[in-house]
Amino acid sequence: MKLPRVNCAVCHRAIAAGPVAGRLRRGRVWRHDAPGARRDPDGSLVSCPGSLALVDLPMPGEQPLFDLPKPRPEEAEEDPVLFVI
C-alpha cells in the first residue's frame, strides 16, 4: 500500500502518514528513528519525537493505493469459475 508522505516536524524527513479513523483530512506520522539516533545503553531503539504526531494529509479523503501484481496472461481464465459441481 502506498501512503502519502509528509515531512516530520522534528527531523524534517519525508515519512509515511497513515489515515486516522473518522478524520478524512488528518493522519498520523508513522514511527521512525531520528537521523543519527543510536540505541540506548540498554539496547532499546530511540524513536524520533515527531513519531505518531497528527498531521494534515496532503491528499485528504483519497483512498490509499495498493500495489497489486498484474496477472500473467497464461494465468488468466476466460470464464472465472466460482463453484465446481
Secondary structure, DSSP 4 states (H G I P E B T S, - for coil): -BPPEEE-TTT--EEEEEEETTEEEEEEEPP-BPTT----TTS---B-TTTT-EEE-SSTTPPPB---PPPPTTT--SS--S---
